Amino acid sequence: MTPISRLPRIARSSATPWSPAARVAGCLALLALPAGAQPAARPSIVLRAARVIDGTGRTARNQDVTVQGGRITAMRPSAGLLPAGGIDLGTRTLLPGFIDTHVHLGWYITDKARLHEDRDGDTPEVSTLQRAGNAWATLRAGFTTVQSIGEADNAVLRDAINAGRIPGPRVLTSLGSLNERTGGGTPDSLRAAVRRFKARGADVIKIFASKSIRDGGEATMTPEQLDATCGESKAQGLRSVVHAHSAEAVQRAARAGCTQVEHGVFADDATRALLTQRGTYFDPQCGLVFHNYLDNKPWFEGIGNYNAAGFASMEQAIPLAEKGIGLAAATPTLKLVFGTDAVAGAHGRNAEELVCRVRRGGQPAMDALVSATSRAAESLGLGQEIGRVAVGYAADLIATDGDPSTQIEASQRVSFVMKAGQVYRNEGTGARR
């Protein structure tokens, strides 16, 4: 295998990134449903695919996939003429819609080319449309489900998308986060905070258990605090997702029974072994989030810990992050899932992380695809609903120009997107008949 240090930088998608204003305009053009309206019932439709990757590591050739009522109702070998209204995907590869378990849909770059902050002059209406634009860019890129964690104001966006009023991926959100200081930091106050999030309608609990990578990543929450927070999350029927960089922070989260750990830049072999033993889902990042910050410093510079020391820390973390992906992928039965930590400027570029994981980290391409489909769905508690091309599953389906299981860059060439049976994009060579 080519040494990581000699591999080229991961290319960005060939698509021209939308400006903030263009994202808003594009989203507005698609807001066809009045408030409260639901899409009309759609007849069955057959997708004819030369190649199907089912999301579990299996590939099938020449398949007709029937969709009705937002679900896959049949899958059989292609035969005869394509039924009226069907879509011939030609030589494209059909897959389940990608799932990103860690994004920040509320983060965006303003028309002043700066990261949006409170009191920067953007009205609530502008901010709402910018977030909708981020969601639309993400859906167009083939990501039909995302977990947007850490932002308190995602509920309106989530509910509008999930009700079918605006286009975007299915959204799960934490509606904020908690840390070692929340409510004074006592176990009882942390449990109470979890219950408040549940009452507000959170889908998951987001926990900061270490410092930012820009501040060194040391553990910040005690084992007792994590026991209380993740224990109460489980008692409330919620998953817990933990931000943790240091080995100690990751290990504390695993021992506390937390559902998923994010980042883990400084995880070692013992840490990965503990994650495996405890059955904890692990979502390390390879490069998109780091390169997005470093390539676009003027957007962020001077805000909080986005300073010279912070940028240097991120640059130093890149080789550790890349190596960590390969080590995690090579750890038997470790539940490695896909998440980008997509912040402002990275929405719609999510598949760059898949390319990084394979080309820079050494994760096998098919395993990377599984981590972004069926395994990611399992981590969200939706393993029986999404993440597979199989009868009974939601018709969240995409098609790529090329086979991403042999050339992972094809994951950046999504030209067909269907979510819940509705086609949002079809720009390939296959024709609707």
Buried (B, 14 or more C-beta within 10 A) or exposed (E): EEEBEEBEEBEBBEBEBBEBEEBBEBBEEBBEBEEEEEBEEBEBBBBBBBBBBBBBBEBBEEBBBBBBEBBBBEBEEBEEEBEEEBBBBBBBBBBBBBBBBBBBBBBBBBEEEBBBEEEEEBEEEBBBBBBBBBBBBBBBBBBBBBBBBBBBBBBEBBEBBBBBBBBBBBBBBBBBBBBBEBEEBEBEBBBBBBBBBBEEEBBBBBBBBBBBBBBEBEBBBBBBBBBBBBBBBBEBEBBBBBBBBBBBBBBBBBBBBBBBBBBBBBBBEEBBBBBBEBEBBBBBBBBBBBBBBBEBEEBBBEEEBBBEEBBEBBEEBBEBBBBBBBBBBEBEEBBBBBBBBBBBBBBBBBBBBBBBBBBBBBBBBBBBBBBBBBBBBBBBBBBEBBBBBBEEBBBBBBBBBBBBBEBBBBBBBBBBBBBBBBBBBBEBEBEEE
